[in-house]
Every structure is written in structure tokens, then in C-alpha cells.
Amino acid sequence: MARQLAQGLVTGSERRGARPAQIVAYLCQDPAKGETGGQVRQRLQPLAQRLRVECGRLDIPVIEALCISDGRFWSYCCSGADCCPVEGAPMGLPGTSVLAAAATYAGIQVRGTLRELRARLLPLETSVAVEQEVALDTAGMSLVPKMLHDVSRAAVAEETIALAARIIRRFSGTPTVTGTLPADRRDDELLAPEEAAALILGLQDRVTRDRAAEWMEGDEAAPALRLWRALARRCVGPYGEHAAAPLTLAGWVAWSTGDELEAREALAMALGADPSYLFARLLHQACNQGLDPESVRRCLRAEREGRGDEEAGEGADHPAEAEAEAEAEAGARARGGAGATAHAGAESHDSGADDTNVRGEAERAAASDAHGATGRGSGSASVPSAAVGRRRRRVRSAGSTRPTTPGRGESRSRTRTSDKASTRRRSGCADGDEIDGLT
């Protein structure tokens, strides 16, 4: 691991402009329950030593290596009792340094700890969790047949995107709340369990998820990121594996907007929920290697623009229908947004499922064997009974079945929904920057 870390640090620096001449290493970790900061320092000391050796093999000296834990720091390079006591030196109080004052003046947000960041993405443990699990069970029983049907699948995907767009607008219209915990609680109150269930299940479809990834910049990015966080918190109980989709979307939007810390953490949590989730694997590796997300953004923009041209062409073929639809939308706007918000809370939808891949810079950064995992299936798929498969299995695409682990109840297989003739526009992407799905 130390060798890979050293190579990653050097390669990332070279991509950003120059090979580093020296390295200062920070090993940061909160103590586990019953552990002290000094014990964390001792436990991480072998890693620090190996990292120094591996950087030395690359002719880049580590001039300082620090362990930061429990509000104190220790040096692995200095053993002087005067400057580096055994009990560690205390960290300065947050916000009291000249650098902190300059960052505040510049409008730079002060981030919490990694533990606080992860808490925003972990499943809820309040009374809402029970209600959310019931909503997911109910939605799964009614929507799985639609997700497995070729005709209704596209309609459900459209309904899922429409529901997500309404909730993003709802989030955008709320006043700003100070503090991450109050802000997350406010977002949880704005999202009904039935709506969350419909979106969680709907985003298991790779095409639907790719379309949701288009809310990645501008005024759409912040409320979209809030929605993906809220959905990750709603993947409670046996639905933990379903969190891979919203966590990956949260990581993607964070990376697209420049927050690499949250991006890496969200993508790592997505892989923890589902290690085989290829979209998260590619984005996680690209983010860690310091690639520019603009190539992925460029392809997603082309997808949205291409779809808009197609919809405009369909409207031109049916001018009467297009005019009637425009008049209906104008009437709805005239009546105000309150009714639309109330109506949005009554809908719950769903969609089919799959794993996907965003290629381009992210694909070039991925391991070579990731490409070999791209498989497409077609064919019929049977709907599992509600009593057996409605809770613990995210729906997958047809043409491939994977047996469950022996000794865990009835023997059944994961079934993949068919995904026929899903074509993607590539005209707006540079060479090698295309969007496609991975199963």
C-alpha cells in the first residue's frame, strides 16, 4: 500500500504540473473507541516508515511525517523532547490562526472531521428509518414488475427523473440553514418516505442514474448534492446495498464542484455498499489520480443537449400537442408553486436497475481489467416473489444470473433487467470521452 500511495502522490503532482521535489506526509486518523491518540501514532508508525522508504526509492525525500489524532500531533522524523514531546503537541484551536482568518475572509468553508462528513451519508437511525423501510418494501412490491418490463421501464425512468427534478426545485426554494446537522435535518423533513423510496429504487437503473448525473454544475449542483445525501441516509436496514447509486452521485457532484475530500469519501462509501459498482470504481480512481472532471462533464452536457434536440423535434412533429402542453405549464406557473410542491409529495415512482460506467478520463484512469467487466445481457427476466426478493436484492439486468451465497435461506438468483438497444450520443465528446453503460 505504501508503494501505491507514494506512486499516486507523485503521479498526481505530475499531472497537475510538476514532479515534487520534497514531500510532507500527514497521517490523520481519529482514535477508535477506547484508543488514545498516542496509540494511533504507534499503530501508524510502520506505515509512515514504509512511505518514507518508497518515496526515497523515487528520489523524493520525505522531509517531515506527522501523525494527527485526538487534537494532537506527533513527528515521525524528530525525537527531540523539547519540540516533539512523547504525549504529542496540542493542535491550535480551530479558527485562531492567521491562515484560518484569511480563509474566512476569502469565503472558504471550514470543513469538519471525516467522521462528521461520513455521518452525513450514513443511514438514519431515528424513528424515520422504520417508516422508510416500510416505504421501500411497499414500493418494491409494486414497482419491480414495471422495472422488469421493457415497455413500462422507460416510462418509470421518465417519472423518476421528473420526481427528482421536482424535489431539487423544492430544495432550491428553501432558505439557507447554518450548520451541517440542522441543514441535513431540514432536508430530511422536506423528503417524504414514499418519494425517497421511489428515487432510491429508480436510480438503480443505469440510464436513469446517468441522466441524474447531469445535475452537476451551476445552480443545480448544490440542491442535487443535498438530495443525493438525503437518499443515501434513507437506504436503511436491508437496503444498504442500494446506497451505492446515491453515494456515487453525491461523490460525482462533489468532485465536479471541486470538493475532492467529500468526493473521495462518498465514492469510497459507495464501494463499501457494493464493491462491484463499476461507476464508483472508475470515478474513485480518477478522483484519486487528480484527473480533471471536465471531460465527463462535457459528455454529460452533450447527452443533455442531444436529448433536448430530439424532444424539440418530436414537438415540431406534433405542434398542437406541444402548444397544449406549453399552455398547461403556463397555467400551472400562474397558479403558483405551492400547489405544485404539495402535489410532488404525493408521488412515488421507481425504475429498473443496472451498473454503469462513465468513460473518458475516468475510464483511462481505471484498471485495465475494468473494461473486461463490461457485459450486456438481453432476454426475458422473471419477477421474484414479493416474499422472497422484495427487500434484499437490488434489481439487476437480464442475461446474467448470480446465485446467492449458500446457507442463506432459499436458493435464488439475482436477475438482470434487459437493456436493449440503449444508444448514446457521442457527437459532443472528444476522442475517448464517451458515456456508455457497464453491467
C-alpha positions as CSV (number, residue, x, y, z in Angstrom):
1,M,0.0,0.0,0.0
2,A,2.8,2.4,0.8
3,R,4.3,1.9,-2.7
4,Q,1.0,2.6,-4.4
5,L,0.4,5.6,-2.2
6,A,3.9,7.1,-3.0
7,Q,3.4,6.5,-6.7
8,G,-0.1,8.0,-6.6
9,L,1.2,11.2,-4.9
10,V,4.0,11.6,-7.4
11,T,1.8,10.8,-10.4
12,G,-1.0,13.2,-9.2
13,S,1.5,16.0,-8.8
14,E,3.0,15.5,-12.2
15,R,-0.5,15.6,-13.8
16,R,-1.1,18.9,-12.0
17,G,2.1,20.4,-13.4
18,A,5.4,19.3,-11.9
19,R,7.1,16.5,-10.1
20,P,7.5,17.2,-6.4
21,A,11.0,17.9,-5.0
22,Q,10.1,17.1,-1.4
23,I,7.1,15.6,0.5
24,V,5.5,16.4,3.8
25,A,3.3,13.5,4.9
26,Y,0.3,13.8,7.2
27,L,-1.2,10.6,8.7
28,C,-4.6,11.6,10.1
29,Q,-6.9,9.2,12.0
30,D,-9.4,9.6,14.8
31,P,-8.9,7.1,17.7
32,A,-11.1,4.1,17.9
33,K,-13.3,3.6,20.9
34,G,-11.1,3.1,23.9
35,E,-8.0,4.2,22.0
36,T,-5.7,7.2,22.6
37,G,-4.0,9.4,20.1
38,G,-0.6,8.1,21.2
39,Q,-1.7,4.6,20.4
40,V,-2.9,5.7,17.0
41,R,0.6,7.2,16.5
42,Q,2.3,3.9,17.3
43,R,-0.1,1.9,15.1
44,L,0.6,4.1,12.1
45,Q,4.3,4.3,12.6
46,P,5.1,1.3,10.3
47,L,3.1,2.9,7.5
48,A,4.9,6.2,7.9
49,Q,8.3,4.4,7.7
50,R,7.4,2.4,4.6
51,L,6.1,5.5,3.0
52,R,9.4,7.3,3.6
53,V,11.3,4.3,2.1
54,E,9.1,4.2,-1.0
55,C,9.3,7.9,-1.6
56,G,13.1,7.6,-1.2
57,R,13.2,5.0,-4.0
58,L,11.5,7.6,-6.2
59,D,14.3,10.1,-5.3
60,I,11.8,12.3,-3.5
61,P,12.7,12.7,0.2
62,V,10.0,12.9,2.9
63,I,11.3,15.9,5.0
64,E,8.5,15.5,7.6
65,A,5.9,12.9,8.5
66,L,3.3,13.9,11.1
67,C,0.6,11.9,12.8
68,I,-2.5,13.9,13.7
69,S,-5.0,12.3,16.1
70,D,-7.2,13.3,19.1
71,G,-6.3,17.0,18.8
72,R,-2.6,16.4,19.0
73,F,0.3,15.8,16.5
74,W,3.5,13.8,16.6
75,S,6.5,13.8,14.3
76,Y,7.9,10.6,13.0
77,C,11.1,12.4,11.9
78,C,12.0,14.2,15.1
79,S,12.6,12.6,18.5
80,G,13.5,15.8,20.4
81,A,11.7,16.0,23.7
82,D,11.7,19.8,23.6
83,C,9.9,20.3,20.3
84,C,8.2,16.9,20.0
85,P,7.1,15.6,23.4
86,V,6.1,11.9,23.8
87,E,2.5,12.9,24.7
88,G,2.3,14.9,21.4
89,A,1.9,18.7,20.8
90,P,-1.6,20.2,21.0
91,M,-3.2,21.4,17.9
92,G,-4.1,25.1,17.7
93,L,-7.8,26.0,18.4
94,P,-9.8,26.0,15.2
95,G,-10.1,29.4,13.6
96,T,-7.4,31.1,15.6
97,S,-4.6,31.1,13.1
98,V,-3.8,33.8,10.6
99,L,-4.4,31.3,7.8
100,A,-7.9,30.5,9.2
101,A,-8.7,34.2,9.3
102,A,-7.6,34.6,5.7
103,A,-9.7,31.6,4.6
104,T,-12.7,33.0,6.4
105,Y,-12.2,36.4,4.7
106,A,-11.9,34.7,1.3
107,G,-15.2,32.8,1.9
108,I,-13.6,29.4,2.2
109,Q,-15.8,26.9,4.1
110,V,-14.3,25.4,7.2
111,R,-14.7,21.6,7.0
112,G,-15.4,19.2,9.9
113,T,-13.7,15.9,10.5
114,L,-14.0,12.9,8.3
115,R,-16.2,11.3,10.9
116,E,-18.7,14.3,10.6
117,L,-18.5,14.1,6.8
118,R,-19.4,10.4,6.9
119,A,-22.2,10.9,9.3
120,R,-24.0,13.0,6.6
121,L,-24.1,9.9,4.3
122,L,-24.8,7.1,6.8
123,P,-28.3,5.5,7.1
124,L,-30.6,7.2,9.6
125,E,-31.1,5.5,12.9
126,T,-34.1,7.5,14.1
127,S,-37.8,6.5,14.0
128,V,-37.9,7.7,10.4
129,A,-35.8,4.6,9.5
130,V,-38.7,2.2,10.3
131,E,-41.1,4.2,8.2
132,Q,-38.6,4.4,5.4
133,E,-38.0,0.7,5.3
134,V,-41.8,0.1,5.1
135,A,-42.0,2.6,2.2
136,L,-39.2,0.8,0.4
137,D,-40.9,-2.6,0.9
138,T,-44.2,-1.3,-0.5
139,A,-42.6,0.5,-3.4
140,G,-40.5,-2.6,-4.3
141,M,-43.6,-4.9,-4.4
142,S,-45.5,-2.6,-6.7
143,L,-42.6,-1.4,-9.0
144,V,-40.4,-4.4,-9.5
145,P,-42.7,-5.8,-12.2
146,K,-42.6,-2.5,-14.0
147,M,-38.8,-2.3,-13.8
148,L,-38.5,-5.7,-15.4
149,H,-40.9,-4.9,-18.3
150,D,-39.4,-3.5,-21.4
151,V,-42.4,-1.2,-22.2
152,S,-43.0,0.2,-18.7
153,R,-39.3,0.6,-17.8
154,A,-38.8,3.7,-19.9
155,A,-41.9,5.3,-18.6
156,V,-40.8,4.7,-15.0
157,A,-37.4,6.1,-15.8
158,E,-39.0,9.4,-17.0
159,E,-41.2,9.5,-13.9
160,T,-38.2,9.1,-11.7
161,I,-36.3,11.9,-13.3
162,A,-39.3,14.1,-13.1
163,L,-39.7,13.4,-9.4
164,A,-36.0,14.1,-8.7
165,A,-36.3,17.4,-10.6
166,R,-39.3,18.5,-8.6
167,I,-37.5,17.7,-5.3
168,I,-34.4,19.6,-6.4
169,R,-36.5,22.6,-7.1
170,R,-38.1,22.2,-3.7
171,F,-34.7,22.1,-2.1
172,S,-33.6,25.2,-4.1
173,G,-36.6,27.2,-2.8
174,T,-35.8,26.7,0.9
175,P,-33.8,29.2,2.9
176,T,-30.2,28.5,3.9
177,V,-29.6,26.8,7.3
178,T,-26.4,27.3,9.2
179,G,-24.6,24.1,10.3
180,T,-24.5,20.7,8.6
181,L,-26.6,18.8,11.1
182,P,-29.5,21.3,11.1
183,A,-29.3,21.5,7.3
184,D,-29.5,17.8,6.9
185,R,-32.4,17.5,9.2
186,R,-34.2,20.2,7.3
187,D,-33.6,18.3,4.0
188,D,-34.9,15.1,5.7
189,E,-38.1,16.9,6.6
190,L,-38.6,18.0,3.0
191,L,-38.3,14.5,1.6
192,A,-41.3,12.1,2.2
193,P,-40.5,8.4,2.7
194,E,-42.6,7.5,-0.4
195,E,-40.6,9.9,-2.5
196,A,-37.3,8.7,-1.2
197,A,-38.3,5.0,-1.9
198,A,-39.3,5.8,-5.5
199,L,-36.0,7.6,-6.1
200,I,-33.7,5.0,-4.4
201,L,-35.2,2.2,-6.4
202,G,-35.4,4.2,-9.6
203,L,-31.8,5.2,-9.5
204,Q,-30.7,1.6,-9.7
205,D,-31.3,1.9,-13.4
206,R,-28.1,2.9,-15.1
207,V,-29.7,5.1,-17.7
208,T,-31.8,6.9,-15.1
209,R,-28.7,7.4,-12.9
210,D,-26.6,8.7,-15.8
211,R,-29.4,11.3,-16.5
212,A,-29.4,12.3,-12.8
213,A,-25.7,12.8,-13.0
214,E,-26.3,15.7,-15.4
215,W,-27.3,17.9,-12.4
216,M,-23.6,18.5,-11.8
217,E,-22.8,22.3,-12.1
218,G,-24.3,25.7,-11.8
219,D,-27.3,26.4,-9.6
220,E,-28.4,22.7,-9.9
221,A,-25.4,21.2,-8.3
222,A,-25.9,22.2,-4.6
223,P,-29.5,21.1,-4.3
224,A,-28.8,17.9,-6.2
225,L,-25.9,17.1,-3.9
226,R,-28.3,17.6,-0.9
227,L,-30.8,15.2,-2.5
228,W,-28.2,12.5,-3.1
229,R,-27.0,12.8,0.5
230,A,-30.6,12.6,1.8
231,L,-31.3,9.5,-0.3
232,A,-28.1,7.8,1.0
233,R,-29.3,8.4,4.5
234,R,-32.6,6.7,3.6
235,C,-31.0,3.4,2.5
236,V,-31.8,1.8,5.8
237,G,-31.9,-1.8,7.0
238,P,-31.6,-4.4,4.3
239,Y,-31.4,-1.7,1.6
240,G,-27.8,-0.7,2.4
241,E,-26.6,-2.0,-1.0
242,H,-29.0,0.4,-2.7
243,A,-26.9,3.3,-1.3
244,A,-24.3,2.7,-4.0
245,A,-26.2,4.8,-6.6
246,P,-26.9,7.9,-4.5
247,L,-23.5,7.8,-2.8
248,T,-21.8,7.7,-6.3
249,L,-24.0,10.6,-7.5
250,A,-23.0,12.5,-4.3
251,G,-19.3,11.8,-5.0
252,W,-19.6,12.8,-8.6
253,V,-21.3,16.1,-7.9
254,A,-18.8,16.9,-5.1
255,W,-15.9,16.1,-7.5
256,S,-17.5,18.1,-10.3
257,T,-17.8,21.2,-8.0
258,G,-14.3,20.9,-6.6
259,D,-14.8,19.2,-3.3
260,E,-12.4,16.3,-3.7
261,L,-12.5,15.4,0.0
262,E,-16.2,14.6,0.1
263,A,-16.0,13.1,-3.4
264,R,-13.4,10.5,-2.3
265,E,-15.3,9.7,0.9
266,A,-18.7,9.3,-0.8
267,L,-17.2,7.2,-3.5
268,A,-15.3,5.0,-1.0
269,M,-18.6,4.5,0.9
270,A,-20.4,3.6,-2.4
271,L,-17.8,0.9,-2.9
272,G,-18.3,-0.2,0.6
273,A,-22.0,-0.7,-0.1
274,D,-21.3,-2.5,-3.4
275,P,-17.7,-3.3,-4.2
276,S,-18.7,-4.3,-7.8
277,Y,-20.2,-0.9,-8.6
278,L,-18.1,0.0,-11.6
279,F,-19.3,3.6,-11.9
280,A,-18.0,4.3,-8.4
281,R,-14.7,2.4,-9.0
282,L,-13.9,4.5,-12.1
283,L,-14.8,7.8,-10.6
284,H,-12.9,7.0,-7.3
285,Q,-9.7,6.1,-9.2
286,A,-10.0,9.1,-11.4
287,C,-10.5,11.5,-8.5
288,N,-7.6,9.9,-6.5
289,Q,-5.3,10.3,-9.5
290,G,-6.1,14.0,-9.8
291,L,-7.8,13.9,-13.2
292,D,-9.9,16.8,-14.5
293,P,-13.7,16.0,-14.3
294,E,-14.4,18.3,-17.2
295,S,-14.2,15.5,-19.8
296,V,-17.0,13.7,-18.0
297,R,-19.0,16.9,-17.7
298,R,-18.5,17.6,-21.4
299,C,-20.0,14.2,-22.3
300,L,-22.9,14.6,-20.0
301,R,-23.6,18.1,-21.4
302,A,-23.7,16.6,-24.9
303,E,-26.1,13.9,-23.7
304,R,-28.5,16.5,-22.3
305,E,-28.2,18.7,-25.4
306,G,-28.8,15.8,-27.7
307,R,-31.8,14.7,-25.8
308,G,-33.2,18.2,-25.9
309,D,-32.8,18.3,-29.7
310,E,-34.7,15.1,-30.0
311,E,-37.5,16.3,-27.8
312,A,-37.7,19.5,-29.7
313,G,-38.0,17.6,-33.0
314,E,-40.8,15.5,-31.6
315,G,-42.6,18.6,-30.5
316,A,-42.3,20.0,-34.0
317,D,-43.9,16.9,-35.5
318,H,-46.9,17.4,-33.2
319,P,-47.4,21.2,-32.9
320,A,-50.9,21.0,-31.4
321,E,-49.7,18.7,-28.6
322,A,-46.7,20.9,-28.0
323,E,-48.8,24.0,-27.8
324,A,-51.3,22.4,-25.4
325,E,-48.5,21.2,-23.2
326,A,-47.0,24.7,-23.1
327,E,-50.3,26.3,-22.2
328,A,-50.8,23.8,-19.4
329,E,-47.3,24.5,-18.0
330,A,-48.0,28.3,-18.2
331,G,-51.3,27.8,-16.3
332,A,-49.5,25.8,-13.6
333,R,-47.0,28.6,-13.2
334,A,-49.7,31.2,-12.9
335,R,-51.4,29.3,-10.1
336,G,-48.1,29.4,-8.1
337,G,-45.6,26.9,-6.8
338,A,-47.3,26.0,-3.6
339,G,-49.7,23.6,-5.2
340,A,-47.0,22.0,-7.3
341,T,-45.0,21.4,-4.2
342,A,-47.9,19.7,-2.4
343,H,-48.6,17.6,-5.5
344,A,-45.0,16.5,-5.6
345,G,-45.1,15.0,-2.2
346,A,-47.9,12.5,-3.2
347,E,-46.0,10.7,-6.0
348,S,-43.7,7.7,-5.7
349,H,-42.0,6.1,-8.7
350,D,-39.4,3.6,-9.5
351,S,-37.1,2.3,-12.2
352,G,-35.0,-0.6,-13.3
353,A,-31.6,-1.4,-12.3
354,D,-28.0,-1.9,-13.5
355,D,-24.4,-0.9,-13.0
356,T,-22.8,1.6,-15.4
357,N,-19.7,3.3,-16.5
358,V,-18.8,6.8,-17.3
359,R,-15.8,6.6,-19.6
360,G,-13.4,9.3,-20.9
361,E,-10.8,10.5,-18.5
362,A,-12.3,8.3,-15.8
363,E,-12.0,5.2,-17.9
364,R,-8.4,5.9,-18.9
365,A,-7.6,6.0,-15.2
366,A,-9.3,2.8,-14.4
367,A,-7.6,-0.5,-14.1
368,S,-7.3,-2.4,-17.4
369,D,-9.4,-5.3,-16.2
370,A,-12.4,-3.0,-15.6
371,H,-13.0,-2.9,-19.3
372,G,-13.3,-6.7,-19.3
373,A,-16.2,-6.5,-16.8
374,T,-18.4,-4.7,-19.4
375,G,-21.1,-7.2,-20.3
376,R,-24.5,-6.7,-21.8
377,G,-27.4,-9.0,-21.4
378,S,-30.7,-9.3,-23.1
379,G,-33.6,-11.7,-22.7
380,S,-36.6,-12.2,-20.5
381,A,-36.4,-11.9,-16.8
382,S,-38.8,-13.3,-14.2
383,V,-40.1,-11.1,-11.3
384,P,-39.1,-12.6,-7.9
385,S,-41.9,-13.1,-5.5
386,A,-42.6,-10.3,-3.0
387,A,-42.0,-12.6,-0.1
388,V,-38.6,-13.7,-1.3
389,G,-36.9,-10.9,-3.3
390,R,-38.6,-7.7,-2.5
391,R,-36.2,-6.5,0.1
392,R,-32.6,-7.5,0.0
393,R,-31.8,-7.5,-3.7
394,R,-31.2,-4.6,-5.9
395,V,-32.7,-5.4,-9.4
396,R,-30.1,-6.2,-12.0
397,S,-30.2,-6.6,-15.7
398,A,-31.2,-9.7,-17.6
399,G,-28.9,-12.2,-19.3
400,S,-26.8,-12.8,-16.2
401,T,-27.7,-14.5,-13.0
402,R,-25.6,-14.8,-9.9
403,P,-26.5,-17.4,-7.3
404,T,-26.8,-16.3,-3.7
405,T,-24.3,-17.4,-1.1
406,P,-25.2,-21.0,0.1
407,G,-26.6,-21.3,3.5
408,R,-28.6,-18.0,3.5
409,G,-32.1,-19.3,3.0
410,E,-33.7,-20.2,-0.2
411,S,-31.6,-20.6,-3.3
412,R,-32.4,-17.9,-5.7
413,S,-30.5,-15.8,-8.2
414,R,-30.1,-12.1,-8.9
415,T,-31.8,-11.3,-12.2
416,R,-30.8,-8.6,-14.6
417,T,-33.4,-6.5,-16.4
418,S,-33.0,-6.4,-20.1
419,D,-31.4,-3.3,-21.6
420,K,-32.0,-3.5,-25.4
421,A,-30.7,-1.0,-27.9
422,S,-29.7,1.7,-25.5
423,T,-27.8,4.1,-27.7
424,R,-25.9,7.1,-26.5
425,R,-24.9,10.2,-28.4
426,R,-21.2,10.7,-28.8
427,S,-21.0,13.7,-31.1
428,G,-20.3,16.2,-28.3
429,C,-17.4,14.2,-26.7
430,A,-13.7,14.3,-27.6
431,D,-12.0,11.1,-28.7
432,G,-12.1,8.6,-25.9
433,D,-14.7,10.7,-23.9
434,E,-18.0,8.8,-24.3
435,I,-20.7,7.7,-22.0
436,D,-21.8,4.1,-22.0
437,G,-23.2,1.6,-19.6
438,L,-21.4,-1.1,-17.8
439,T,-23.4,-4.0,-16.4
